[in-house]
Amino acid sequence: MMYRKSMPRREVDLIPSELRAIEDHKYFLSQKEGREVSIEEAIVDFLINYEDDYLKRKQSEDVAQQNDEIMKYKWIESEREGRDIGEEAAAMEWVEKYGSIWRAERESLEKYGFLETELVVESREGAIIDMMKLADIAYKNQCELYIHKERMRYYNFMLFGRKEYLSVKSILCPKYLEAAKGERIEFIATGDGALSALPEVRRLINQKPVNSEK
């Protein structure tokens, strides 16, 4: 089982397309093994055995699709000006006007089938998040669920080098996470039941503590 190799000694910093590829890889490994492979195993196997080929293929696809967008822009602008503006000018103008927007839309979580939600802890006593209950929600809804909170000690990966995310099913999960009143917590979910899981997550985080004042 190749995914039992050691984790590469570097930060796991992903973009949404890579996270999608890892999720798909996790499903493939789980089907092959006849059990649910952990996100840790899937990340290790993907980074060691598939990442290089995946990135080469993705770069080739990105370049081809970007060129298609530039040629569309060239045709539209040439028609508008009544002359051929040329490929070089079209490429420079497209990159300046639309390049960053195109890249951002191409690497959005939504594009790759992830749902996002952010909530603020409302209780004045704060919240003690039961990670096992979050995992139960994920299993019940047949989805993958990741949490981001400031100052988490453990996490599975970063997105865009900015935010750390931890799978609620991960072996790295503590039993509880504490959050103060007003603290922001973010979740991303994917899978068949992702849409139904997120409202349950929101209710769990902001449920009134048993010993709170009425």
C-alpha positions in Angstrom: 0.0 0.0 0.0 2.0 3.0 -1.3 0.2 5.6 0.7 1.9 4.3 3.9 5.1 6.0 3.0 6.3 8.9 5.1 4.9 12.4 4.6 7.1 14.7 2.6 8.9 17.2 4.8 7.2 20.3 3.6 4.1 22.3 4.2 1.0 20.9 2.5 -0.1 24.1 0.7 -3.0 23.4 -1.7 -5.2 25.2 -4.2 -8.8 24.1 -4.7 -8.1 22.0 -7.8 -5.4 20.1 -5.9 -7.8 19.5 -3.0 -10.4 18.2 -5.4 -7.8 15.9 -7.0 -6.9 14.6 -3.5 -10.6 14.0 -2.6 -11.0 12.0 -5.8 -7.8 10.1 -5.1 -9.1 9.4 -1.6 -12.3 7.9 -3.1 -10.2 5.8 -5.5 -8.0 4.4 -2.7 -11.0 3.7 -0.5 -12.7 1.7 -3.3 -9.5 -0.2 -3.9 -9.0 -1.0 -0.2 -12.7 -1.6 0.7 -12.5 0.8 3.6 -12.5 4.6 4.1 -8.9 5.7 3.6 -8.0 8.7 5.8 -7.3 12.2 4.4 -3.7 11.8 5.8 -3.2 8.6 3.7 -4.7 10.1 0.6 -2.5 13.3 0.8 0.7 11.3 1.4 0.0 8.9 -1.6 -1.0 11.8 -3.9 2.0 14.0 -3.1 4.5 11.1 -3.5 3.1 9.3 -6.4 0.8 11.5 -8.4 1.4 15.2 -7.8 4.1 15.8 -10.4 2.1 14.3 -13.2 -1.1 16.0 -12.0 0.6 19.5 -12.0 2.1 19.0 -15.5 -1.2 18.0 -16.9 -3.0 20.8 -15.2 -0.5 23.4 -16.4 -0.9 22.2 -19.9 -4.7 22.4 -19.6 -4.5 25.9 -18.1 -2.3 27.2 -20.8 -4.5 25.7 -23.5 -7.7 27.2 -22.0 -6.0 30.6 -21.4 -5.0 30.7 -25.0 -8.6 29.9 -26.0 -9.7 32.9 -23.9 -7.1 35.2 -25.5 -8.2 34.1 -29.0 -11.8 34.8 -28.2 -10.8 38.2 -26.9 -8.7 38.9 -30.1 -11.7 38.0 -32.3 -14.1 40.2 -30.3 -11.7 43.2 -30.2 -10.8 42.8 -33.8 -14.4 42.9 -34.8 -15.0 45.9 -32.7 -12.1 47.9 -34.1 -12.5 46.7 -37.7 -9.0 45.4 -37.9 -6.8 42.5 -36.7 -5.3 43.6 -33.4 -2.8 40.8 -33.5 -2.2 37.9 -31.0 0.6 39.7 -29.0 -1.6 42.8 -28.4 -4.6 40.6 -27.6 -2.6 38.6 -25.1 -1.2 41.6 -23.3 -4.5 43.3 -23.1 -6.3 40.2 -21.9 -3.8 39.5 -19.2 -4.0 43.1 -18.0 -7.8 43.3 -18.0 -8.9 39.7 -17.2 -6.0 37.5 -16.3 -6.3 37.8 -12.5 -10.1 37.5 -12.6 -9.9 34.4 -14.8 -7.3 32.7 -12.5 -9.4 33.5 -9.4 -12.5 32.1 -10.9 -10.6 29.1 -12.1 -9.3 28.3 -8.6 -12.4 28.8 -6.5 -13.7 26.3 -4.1 -17.2 26.5 -5.6 -15.8 25.6 -9.1 -14.5 22.4 -7.7 -17.6 21.3 -5.8 -16.9 22.7 -2.3 -19.4 24.5 -0.2 -18.2 27.2 2.3 -19.8 28.6 5.4 -18.6 31.0 8.1 -20.1 31.5 11.5 -19.5 33.6 14.5 -19.7 32.1 18.0 -22.7 33.9 19.5 -22.8 32.5 23.1 -21.3 34.8 25.7 -19.7 31.8 27.3 -18.1 30.9 24.0 -18.2 27.4 22.6 -16.6 24.1 23.2 -16.8 22.3 19.9 -17.2 18.5 20.2 -15.1 17.2 17.2 -16.7 13.8 17.5 -20.1 15.3 16.9 -18.8 17.1 13.9 -17.4 13.8 12.6 -20.8 12.2 13.2 -22.4 14.9 11.1 -19.9 14.3 8.3 -20.4 10.5 8.3 -24.2 10.7 8.6 -24.3 13.0 5.6 -21.7 11.1 3.6 -19.5 14.2 3.1 -16.1 15.5 3.9 -16.0 18.4 6.3 -13.0 20.6 7.1 -12.8 23.2 9.8 -10.6 26.4 10.0 -10.1 28.3 13.2 -7.3 30.6 14.3 -4.6 29.0 16.4 -5.4 25.4 15.7 -2.5 23.3 16.8 -2.9 20.6 14.2 -4.2 20.7 10.6 -4.1 18.7 7.4 -3.3 21.3 4.8 -3.4 25.0 4.0 -5.3 26.7 1.2 -3.4 29.4 -0.8 -0.9 29.5 2.0 -3.3 31.5 4.2 -5.7 29.3 6.1 -5.2 25.9 7.9 -7.9 23.3 7.6 -8.4 20.2 9.6 -10.7 17.3 8.6 -13.2 16.6 11.3 -12.5 12.9 10.6 -8.8 13.3 11.0 -6.7 11.3 13.6 -5.2 14.7 14.4 -8.4 16.0 15.8 -8.5 16.9 19.5 -11.6 15.8 21.4 -12.7 19.5 21.7 -11.9 22.9 20.2 -12.6 26.0 22.3 -13.8 29.2 20.7 -14.5 32.5 22.4 -17.6 34.7 21.8 -17.3 36.6 18.6 -14.7 34.2 17.2 -15.1 33.2 13.5 -15.0 29.6 12.4 -15.0 28.5 8.8 -16.0 25.2 7.2 -15.8 23.7 3.8 -17.7 20.6 2.8 -17.9 18.4 -0.3 -19.9 15.3 -1.1 -23.5 14.1 -1.5 -24.7 15.5 1.8 -22.6 18.6 2.1 -25.6 20.9 1.7 -27.5 19.3 4.5 -24.5 19.0 6.8 -23.6 22.6 7.0 -26.8 23.8 8.7 -26.3 21.0 11.3 -22.8 22.2 11.9 -24.1 25.7 12.5 -26.7 24.5 15.0 -24.1 22.5 16.8 -21.6 25.3 17.2 -24.2 27.8 18.4 -26.4 25.6 20.6 -26.9 27.0 24.0 -24.6 25.5 26.7 -26.5 23.3 29.1 -25.3 25.3 32.2 -25.8 28.7 30.7 -28.1 31.3 32.3 -31.7 31.5 30.9 
